[in-house]
């Protein structure tokens, strides 16, 4: 590595204390999300099953002309 600071600027590491994150999406369909039982060859119908398996919490709420669906994902602490 060259000693030229312009070619190689100093590197800084940032560590966050984030423990969870929440994602919300709006859906135009007003009905609540429903778990499906997809066949082995089905190309859809697994989304809610995957979200529920990984999420700390998930749910939905009614909105004007649709609904909001959300998921909360927890981040394990660093050792």
Buried (B, 14 or more C-beta within 10 A) or exposed (E): EEEEEEEEEEEEEEEEEEEEEEEEEEEEEEEEBEEEEEEEEEEEEBEBEEBEEEBEEBEBEEEEEEBEBBBBBEEEEEE
